[in-house]
Amino acid sequence: KAGVTQTPRYLIKTRGQQVTLSCSPISGHRSVSWYQQTPGQGLQFLFEYFSETQRNKGNFPGRFSGRQFSNSRSEMNVSTLELGDSALYLCASSLDGFDNQPQHFGDGTRLSIL
Amino acid sequence: AQKVTQAQTEISVVEKEDVTLDCVYETRDTTYYLFWYKQPPSGELVFLIRRNSFDEQNEISGRYSWNFQKSTSSFNFTITASQVVDSAVYFCALRSSGTYKYIFGTGTRLKVLA
């Protein structure tokens, strides 16, 4: 069974640009969450989607947005990139999004802003 | 407010030593779930264990054991007879019922030296 797939693995952008990251959850999983991981900050929750609906959003500016498609694949977009957006962006999926279900993580997309 | 604190930023032990990773959480909810994840150098977070707030029974899985104490809001993780392969960053996470979000601690980097 394929795991969570994130593309691309690495991205280099410059300030002011925008970027779109993609996540394909494990087959059959309907809940997808996104996190930003930076040294010292750990994993910061960005948003969670279930059946194309955003159910919660973390404390990030409006430049960070996301969506989920009918096949459960998800994308997140960051506009007007800033140096501080350099981070590892992780996607995680779970079967039904129930509270007791563990999340399965992808390898992440490492975004570097120059 | 919900919060997870992993006060130990980095721990170094010699192989075969026992080591305990601390996790303290804060939540006002009565129903919640606690998780431990391992992030090896390869990067992908791996689920280790889940505990719900109504089950304070400790658990042992091979060399791993977990101690959940609601009275002290702690969910500590002990590795017995550590091995080099245990070297990783370990994250503790909290999910309160109905919030659709996981709160992660900042992680503890464990280095096991041969």
Interface residues (C-beta under 8 A of the other chain):
Chain A: G3 S33 Y35 G40 Q41 G42 L43 Q44 F45 E48 F50 R55 N56 G58 L88 L90 A92 G97 D99 N100 P102 Q103 H104 F105 G106 D107 G108
Chain B: T31 Y32 Y33 F35 Y37 S42 G43 E44 L45 V46 F47 R50 N52 F91 A93 R95 S96 S97 G98 T99 Y100 K101 Y102 I103 F104 G105 T106 G107
